[in-house]
Amino acid sequence: MLELISENKQHGGWHRRFRHHSEVNHCDMQFAMYIPGSVTLQAQTPCLYFLSGLTCTDENVMQKSGIQLYAAQHGIVIIAPDTSPRGEQVANDAAYDLGQGAGFYLNATEAPWSSHYHMYDYIVTELPALLKAEFGIGDNCSISGHSMGGHGALHIALKNPQRYRAISAFSPIVNPVNCAWGKKAFSQYLGDQQDSWLAYDSCHLMAHYADDAPRLPILIDQGGDDEFLAEQLLPQNFVAAAEANHYALRYREHAGYDHSYFFISSFIGEHIAFHAEHLKP
């Protein structure tokens, strides 16, 4: 059952926040939706999932990016899940890059994380089923995200291309098995057997993407002055994997821009237009 936490009218539509009990994460979860005023909720209503990054919640993209204006213009419902399970009973860590706020959109297999950290199942299965049951939406979706959320958007859609129409990302972590953020999180959540890590590594998934699988349109924007570009994000590894597999994608690097929502807000309109093109019924 959904509990409405808050609602605010914006650009003729409604920004609403909800709470519900998650069966896969074994805790209460929150998510936000922006529903344009021009939209009638039904199976083919265009929807975009936006997955946020480390330390974030559903509120970051909804309060800092300006996404609602463009969603209203294109008639797209925005769905912004939280980044991890939360609560007193949920395992946590003092560091910002592990635990609550750092779910990495995977299914943890190692204690104590395995009791609650099943964000992959939440995004792929549970939340869409809930939205279908409550609002009748979900047959016409795309996915996007920032940083850790870009990692989530890419690996989720590459593994489930039949569920989505297009993928976009801002400053995504594309090769977590080879960066400090990924190695730390994956070793804790998934254990020491690094073969299990590859299921959540977008570079590996791209390199082994099947020839007969749907090739979704991909747009990636990256700030050229991003402080995490060289050591954590590694976008050129993903570009190289795509080129080797003859998978066309748009990768754009923008001089002077950093990792923040100042960067995201500068290009979010182009991302919404990109998704709108591919979400046409």
KAURTA-V53239 format. One record per residue. PHI is phi in radians with two decimals (NA if undefined). PSI is psi in degrees with one decimal (999 if undefined). Layout:
# KAURTA-V53239
{{PHI,PSI} {PHI,PSI}}
This chain:
# KAURTA-V53239
{{NA,136.8} {-1.55,138.3} {-1.97,122.1} {-1.33,121.1} {-1.55,-44.2} {-2.80,161.0} {-2.61,142.0} {-2.43,133.9} {-1.40,136.9} {-2.68,128.9} {0.89,37.3} {1.43,-4.9} {-2.05,-165.4} {-2.25,127.6} {-1.69,116.9} {-2.18,142.6} {-2.00,137.9} {-2.22,155.2} {-2.19,143.3} {-2.70,162.6} {-1.47,130.2} {-1.70,123.1} {-1.27,-32.9} {-1.40,-31.2} {-1.68,-8.1} {0.98,44.7} {-2.89,172.3} {-1.33,141.1} {-2.17,153.9} {-2.12,149.5} {-2.64,161.9} {-2.06,152.7} {-2.35,139.8} {-1.96,123.2} {-2.02,107.7} {-1.02,148.0} {-1.11,-23.8} {-1.46,-5.0} {-1.67,137.0} {-1.84,121.5} {-1.26,122.7} {-2.78,178.2} {-0.99,-40.7} {-1.64,7.5} {-1.01,128.6} {-1.11,129.7} {-2.31,143.3} {-2.24,120.1} {-1.44,131.7} {-2.10,118.3} {-1.75,124.8} {-1.55,175.0} {-1.77,-170.6} {-0.92,136.7} {1.30,-4.0} {-1.60,168.7} {-2.24,-169.1} {-1.13,-20.2} {-1.31,-25.6} {-1.07,-55.3} {-1.17,-34.6} {-1.28,-25.9} {-1.78,-19.2} {-2.03,-18.5} {-1.65,-22.3} {1.34,18.8} {-1.10,-29.1} {-1.13,-36.7} {-1.02,-46.8} {-1.28,-35.2} {-1.09,-40.0} {-1.13,-41.1} {-1.13,-34.6} {-1.79,-3.3} {1.20,42.0} {-1.98,130.6} {-1.37,130.5} {-1.77,132.0} {-2.10,118.1} {-2.10,96.9} {-1.30,165.1} {-1.26,168.7} {-1.61,-11.7} {-2.93,166.8} {-1.18,154.8} {-2.50,161.4} {2.35,163.2} {-1.07,-30.6} {-1.48,-7.0} {-1.57,130.7} {-0.97,144.9} {-2.55,175.9} {-2.56,152.0} {-1.21,-24.4} {-1.36,151.2} {-1.27,-20.9} {-1.82,22.6} {-2.65,142.3} {1.53,-148.1} {-1.11,126.1} {1.65,-2.0} {-2.46,52.6} {-1.28,-19.5} {1.03,12.8} {0.95,43.7} {-2.26,175.6} {-1.85,108.6} {-1.21,142.9} {-2.02,-8.4} {-1.90,141.3} {-1.20,147.9} {-1.51,1.3} {-1.25,-29.4} {-1.17,-14.6} {-1.23,-27.8} {-2.34,-25.2} {-1.51,81.3} {-2.21,55.1} {-1.21,-27.5} {-1.08,-50.8} {-1.11,-33.8} {-1.13,-47.3} {-1.28,-40.5} {-1.40,-35.8} {-2.10,-56.6} {-1.23,-50.4} {-1.12,-45.0} {-1.02,-38.4} {-1.14,-38.8} {-1.13,-45.0} {-1.13,-36.2} {-1.13,-45.0} {-1.20,-39.7} {-1.48,-35.9} {-2.15,-8.6} {1.33,13.1} {-1.80,164.9} {2.34,-5.2} {-1.56,-1.8} {-2.48,80.1} {-2.22,151.3} {-2.20,175.5} {-2.50,143.6} {-2.54,173.0} {3.11,170.1} {-2.16,130.2} {1.02,-115.3} {-1.00,-34.5} {-1.24,-30.6} {-1.15,-40.6} {-0.97,-47.2} {-1.07,-47.0} {-1.05,-44.0} {-1.19,-51.7} {-1.24,-33.8} {-1.13,-46.9} {-1.25,-35.5} {-1.14,-28.7} {-1.53,-18.2} {-2.33,56.6} {-1.13,-21.5} {-1.25,-15.3} {-1.55,-17.3} {-2.27,157.4} {-1.70,-28.4} {-2.84,163.4} {-2.27,138.1} {-2.44,161.8} {-2.72,146.2} {-1.88,123.2} {0.82,52.4} {-1.32,150.4} {-1.42,102.9} {-1.71,-18.0} {-2.35,60.9} {-1.06,-25.1} {-1.18,-14.0} {-2.06,16.1} {-2.27,159.6} {-1.10,-41.8} {-1.01,-49.1} {-1.17,-44.4} {-1.06,-42.2} {-1.13,-51.1} {-1.16,-45.7} {-1.17,-38.2} {-1.11,-34.4} {-1.36,-46.6} {-1.37,-33.9} {-2.02,-10.8} {1.61,-173.9} {-1.47,-13.4} {-1.34,99.1} {-1.21,-15.2} {-1.05,-33.1} {-1.25,-20.8} {-1.20,-31.2} {-1.11,-23.5} {-1.13,-16.3} {-2.05,17.5} {-1.88,115.5} {-1.16,-32.4} {-1.14,-43.7} {-1.11,-44.3} {-1.11,-39.4} {-1.17,-42.4} {-1.10,-28.4} {-1.94,19.8} {-1.18,130.1} {-1.18,142.7} {-1.08,-32.6} {-1.66,5.0} {-1.43,151.5} {-1.02,135.3} {-1.78,96.2} {-1.23,145.5} {-1.10,137.6} {-2.24,131.4} {-2.17,126.3} {-2.20,127.1} {-1.97,136.7} {-2.37,132.8} {-1.32,130.2} {-1.22,-22.9} {-1.87,23.3} {-1.14,125.9} {-1.19,-14.4} {-1.81,2.0} {-1.01,-53.0} {-1.31,-34.7} {-1.83,-24.6} {-2.01,-34.8} {-1.59,-44.6} {0.96,45.8} {-1.09,-29.2} {-1.14,-24.7} {-1.15,-36.5} {-1.28,-41.7} {-1.03,-43.1} {-1.14,-40.4} {-1.12,-40.0} {-1.14,-43.9} {-1.08,-41.3} {-1.14,-29.5} {-1.71,9.1} {0.97,41.1} {-1.83,114.9} {-1.30,132.4} {-2.57,161.6} {-1.84,115.1} {-2.05,125.0} {-2.23,129.6} {-1.97,130.4} {-2.00,113.7} {-1.05,138.2} {1.57,-17.0} {-1.55,147.2} {-1.84,-153.9} {-1.68,2.6} {-1.58,-179.8} {-1.29,-11.7} {-1.07,-39.7} {-1.21,-49.3} {-1.04,-45.4} {-1.13,-23.0} {-1.28,-24.1} {-2.22,1.4} {-1.07,-32.9} {-1.08,-38.9} {-1.19,-34.8} {-1.19,-41.0} {-1.13,-40.4} {-1.11,-39.6} {-1.03,-48.9} {-1.18,-38.1} {-1.02,-38.8} {-1.07,-39.1} {-1.59,-9.7} {-1.67,4.2} {-1.06,132.9} {-1.02,999}}
